[in-house]
Amino acid sequence: MLHSAGMAGMAGMAGMAGMAGMAGMAGLAGMAGLAGLAGLVGAVFRGR
């Protein structure tokens, strides 16, 4: 009983860590996309 509960707890922590990692990667990708858009907009305005 304790062993299966411990395994379930570890699986839950691993799942939460995975979700946090995916959220972090998504956040980084979003920031990179925003930075790229800002760079494009800046280049367009500088070109005018």
C-alpha positions as a printed NumPy array, in Angstrom:
array([[  0.   ,   0.   ,   0.   ],
       [  2.675,   2.486,   1.009],
       [  4.83 ,   1.449,  -1.928],
       [  2.07 ,   2.006,  -4.496],
       [  1.187,   5.323,  -2.862],
       [  4.83 ,   6.383,  -3.086],
       [  4.983,   5.377,  -6.748],
       [  1.783,   7.338,  -7.459],
       [  3.274,  10.359,  -5.676],
       [  6.484,  10.129,  -7.708],
       [  4.483,   9.799, -10.943],
       [  2.442,  12.852,  -9.963],
       [  5.572,  14.888,  -9.189],
       [  7.146,  13.804, -12.49 ],
       [  3.979,  14.822, -14.332],
       [  3.917,  18.204, -12.612],
       [  7.607,  18.745, -13.401],
       [  6.942,  17.823, -17.032],
       [  4.026,  20.25 , -17.241],
       [  6.125,  22.993, -15.627],
       [  8.913,  22.274, -18.127],
       [  6.497,  22.434, -21.054],
       [  4.993,  25.658, -19.723],
       [  8.494,  27.104, -19.349],
       [  9.415,  26.108, -22.901],
       [  6.153,  27.542, -24.217],
       [  6.864,  30.768, -22.32 ],
       [ 10.386,  30.944, -23.757],
       [  9.064,  30.301, -27.262],
       [  6.433,  33.009, -26.767],
       [  9.037,  35.499, -25.558],
       [ 11.293,  34.636, -28.494],
       [  8.358,  35.12 , -30.871],
       [  7.509,  38.488, -29.322],
       [ 11.14 ,  39.566, -29.539],
       [ 11.229,  38.511, -33.192],
       [  8.033,  40.431, -33.953],
       [  9.37 ,  43.5  , -32.161],
       [ 12.579,  43.231, -34.189],
       [ 10.638,  42.982, -37.45 ],
       [  8.451,  45.957, -36.566],
       [ 11.529,  47.958, -35.54 ],
       [ 13.294,  47.091, -38.792],
       [ 10.256,  48.169, -40.822],
       [  9.998,  51.495, -38.988],
       [ 13.756,  52.089, -39.312],
       [ 13.577,  51.307, -43.028],
       [ 10.992,  54.027, -43.629]])
